Amino acid sequence: MRQQQRLDALFKRTRDATSDDVEMQAHWAKYLCILCAGFIENAYSEIYGKFIDGAASAPVAAYAKRQISKTQNPNITKFIETASAFKESWAHELEKYVDEDGRKDAINSIMSNRHLIAHGKDSGISLIRLREWYRKSLEVLEYVEQQIG
């Protein structure tokens, strides 16, 4: 996904752009957090949209994809609810997977920090923490893609 490539490149460039300036790193972390949240939201729609395209007739797929695309700030609960709507076993497997290694907290933290940042509140987010959340979020997205693929 092109958006993921851009995010990866921005994470790499932040080191050069901020050097050891902690304040600049905090600003970059906020900006990147919003981009990460948008990426997760888009990936959620894209992953489930591909599945819907292959599993439903054109009119049903159009409707279902429209419903999926309305989802904003998909936290782990939303991922599990969506998986459950398609297949109950997917929800159970996904819930077990995200409970491991802080994956649930990673996506939920990105989404909750996005909300704080968007409303001008202090998030206390750091680049190091965000990089880790992003990495774990990618693991979840890859898992969901493999699960329904």
C-alpha positions in Angstrom: 0.0 0.0 0.0 1.4 3.3 -1.1 0.3 5.1 2.1 2.3 2.7 4.2 5.4 3.4 2.1 5.0 7.1 2.7 4.6 6.6 6.4 7.7 4.4 6.6 9.7 7.0 4.7 8.5 9.8 7.0 9.4 7.8 10.1 12.9 7.4 8.7 13.2 11.1 7.9 12.2 12.3 11.3 15.6 11.3 12.7 17.3 13.7 10.3 14.7 16.4 10.7 14.7 16.5 14.5 18.1 15.3 15.5 18.0 15.5 19.3 15.4 18.3 19.5 12.8 16.7 21.9 10.2 19.4 21.2 10.4 18.9 17.4 10.2 15.1 17.9 7.0 15.6 19.9 5.5 17.7 17.1 6.5 15.1 14.5 5.0 12.4 16.7 1.7 14.2 16.7 1.7 14.6 13.0 2.7 11.0 12.4 0.1 9.8 14.8 -2.7 11.4 12.8 -1.2 9.9 9.6 -0.9 6.5 11.2 -4.6 6.6 12.3 -5.7 7.6 8.8 -3.6 4.7 7.4 -5.2 2.2 9.8 -8.7 3.5 8.9 -7.9 3.3 5.1 -6.3 -0.2 5.5 -9.3 -1.4 7.5 -11.7 -0.4 4.6 -9.4 -1.7 1.9 -8.8 -5.1 3.5 -12.4 -5.8 4.3 -13.4 -4.2 0.9 -11.3 -6.7 -1.0 -12.9 -9.6 0.9 -16.4 -8.2 0.2 -15.6 -7.9 -3.5 -14.7 -11.5 -3.7 -17.5 -12.8 -1.5 -20.6 -10.9 -2.6 -22.6 -10.0 -5.6 -21.9 -6.5 -7.0 -25.0 -4.8 -5.4 -24.4 -6.4 -2.0 -20.6 -5.7 -2.2 -21.3 -2.0 -3.0 -23.6 -1.7 0.0 -21.3 -3.5 2.4 -18.2 -1.6 1.3 -20.1 1.7 1.7 -20.9 0.6 5.3 -17.3 -0.4 6.0 -16.0 2.9 4.6 -18.2 4.9 7.1 -16.1 3.5 10.0 -14.0 6.2 11.6 -11.2 5.7 14.1 -11.5 1.9 14.0 -10.2 0.7 17.4 -9.7 -3.0 18.2 -13.3 -3.3 19.3 -14.5 -2.2 15.8 -12.0 -4.7 14.2 -13.4 -7.5 16.3 -17.0 -6.5 15.7 -16.4 -6.4 12.0 -14.7 -9.8 12.0 -17.6 -11.2 14.0 -20.1 -9.9 11.5 -18.4 -11.9 8.8 -17.4 -15.0 10.8 -17.6 -15.6 14.5 -14.4 -17.7 14.6 -12.5 -14.8 13.0 -13.5 -12.5 15.9 -12.3 -15.1 18.4 -9.0 -15.7 16.6 -8.4 -12.0 16.2 -9.2 -11.2 19.8 -6.7 -13.8 20.9 -4.1 -12.4 18.5 -4.4 -8.8 19.5 -4.3 -9.6 23.2 -0.7 -10.7 22.7 2.3 -8.5 22.7 0.4 -5.2 23.2 -1.2 -5.2 19.8 -4.6 -4.2 21.1 -3.1 -1.3 23.0 -1.1 -0.1 20.0 -4.1 0.4 17.7 -6.3 1.8 20.6 -3.5 4.2 21.6 -3.0 5.5 18.1 -6.8 6.1 17.8 -7.2 7.7 21.2 -4.1 9.9 20.7 -5.5 11.0 17.3 -8.6 12.2 19.0 -6.6 14.1 21.7 -4.3 15.7 19.1 -7.2 16.7 16.8 -8.9 18.4 19.7 -5.8 20.3 20.8 -5.2 18.3 24.0 -1.9 17.2 25.2 -1.2 13.6 24.2 2.3 13.1 25.6 3.1 10.9 22.6 6.7 10.2 21.7 8.3 9.1 18.4 9.7 6.0 20.0 6.3 4.9 21.4 4.5 5.8 18.2 7.0 3.7 16.1 6.3 0.7 18.3 2.5 1.2 18.0 2.8 1.6 14.3 4.8 -1.7 14.0 2.3 -3.6 16.1 -0.6 -2.1 14.1 1.0 -3.4 10.9 1.1 -6.8 12.5 -2.6 -6.6 13.2 -3.5 -5.4 9.7 -1.4 -8.2 8.2 -3.1 -10.8 10.4 -6.5 -9.6 9.4 -5.6 -9.7 5.7 -4.2 -13.2 6.0 -7.2 -14.3 8.1 -9.8 -13.3 5.5 -7.7 -13.9 2.5 
